[in-house]
Each structure stands twice: as C-alpha cells, then as structure tokens.
Amino acid sequence: MKKIILAVVLCFGMIGFTQAQSTDTANTATSNQGFKEGKAKEGMFKKLQNVNLTPDQKKKLVEYKKSAKEKEDAINNNKNLTPEQRDAQLMELRKQTKKNIISILTPEQKQKLMEERKGKK
C-alpha cells in the first residue's frame, strides 16, 4: 500500500514539474510571423492559416494576438491576484480574443474554420 501511495505522489510531482517547465517554454516562445507561437497555442491560429485570410485580416490578427499576449503577460505577472482570479481573467481574455478574431472573418471563412474544427475532433 505504501508503494502505491508513493508512486501516486511521485507521479503528481512529476506532472507538476513538467507543467511548470512547459509553461515557462510557452511564455518564452517567440512569434515568427505574428501568428505562430508555441505548440500549446497553435490550435486556432494554425487553423486560421487554412482559411485564406486577406492581408488586412492577417494584420488585424497579428494586432489581436499581440494585444492578447501583452494582457496575458500582465495578468500572469500580477502578484496581487489569487490563482483563481488569474485563471478567471485569463479565461475571459481568451474568450474576448476569440470573439475579436471571429469578428474579422467572412461567413465563408467562419464556415471553413468550423469545418476544420469539426474535422480535428
């Protein structure tokens, strides 16, 4: 029984350590074309590359991503927030960023994005 408990504790410790490392690497990922980041955040932005964005849409997308990244960094660096407050603010930021991004798409692009998302699930 002690061995099982020890194994469980070690597993959770390794998971926590791994997550801490992946968070650090995701935060230090640099943007190549303005909408490519670390693997943890590629999902929607990678799919958007397949919907034939116009140059104006790409410019707006880069602006939205840059703004979101600055806000995310500010939230993560705010030591006055509890973990729950930080998570709630990050969740709200992600929702707002997604709304902003969807708002620049044409109906055809939105349809194509939805098809991409359904295809991945």
Secondary structure by P-SEA (a helix, b strand, c coil): caaaaaaaaaaaaaaaaaaaaaaaaaaaccccccccccccccaaaaaaaaccccaaaaaaaaaaaaaaaaaaaaaaacccccaaaaaaaaaaaaaaaaaaaaaaccaaaaaaaaaaaaaac
